Amino acid sequence: MKTVSILIPSFNEGATLAAILKRVQAVNLSKIGLSKEIIFIDDGSTDNTKEVLESLVKDGVKIVRHETNLGKGAAIQSGVKSATGEIILIQDADLEYDPADYERLLTPIINGLADVVYGSRFVGSSPHRVLLFWHYLGNKIITLLTNIASNLNLTDIETGFKVFRKETLDSITLEEKRFGFEPEVTIKLAKKRWRFYEVGVSYHARDYKEGKKITWFDGLRAIIVIFRYSSLNFILIIAFLILLLMITIF
């Protein structure tokens, strides 16, 4: 039986860790021939995350810790190094994404059709909390630029639900420490010509009062990352044209 390593990066998400673990554990993947390895990455949290995770060790989870906050990309890199599964699944700790969608995400890989699967918030019939317009537009701009750079037609490269055959991540070197991970991994894997699939997932968005952390700076950084890893020089021109708009959006 193959194993899927479920990476759960966390920064100051102590209030939701027990709940997300319960939901992850409730998913039965044995019916599609998979066992689960659950890995929490505490990315230098300053709330009660450390204490909560220590209480969850008895539930058979692995814990990786950063002494200081390095960013989501760095947390994923540490999680990948600790993973033993043939498949890597990224799950946010904040309850925005529902583990009940795992089978839908994993099926294209299990069936030998895909090397990479993204869970899109913008396709399918699953329920979605209505998004903030400016975040939605920012996502669409970043997705468009990433598609230009990678020659893909994804609808949601910023999704927190990403699944990879371990072999694909081993084929590239990840460098981005924060949310720049999203365009970086997409562009680098596209250049390797790995097979991408996309499936619709449910989404229960948070606002900033509820703990959302992405900012306009991350949107700007995403544009820089797209240019950095793209071989298309005209991306720089596009980036300058939308820079002021991105600052307004976030």
Secondary structure, DSSP 8 states (H G I E B T S, - for coil): -EEEEEEEEESS-TTTHHHHHHHHHH---GGGTEEEEEEEEEES--SSHHHHHHHHGGGT-EEEEESS---HHHHHHHHHHH--SSEEEE--SSSSS-GGGHHHHHHHHHTTS-SEEEEESSSSSS-B----HHHHHHHHHHHHHHHHHHT---S-TT-S-EEEEHHHHHTS-----STTHHHHHHHHHHHTT--EEEEE--B----GGGT----HHHHHHHHHHHHHH-S-THHHHHHHHHHHHHHHH-
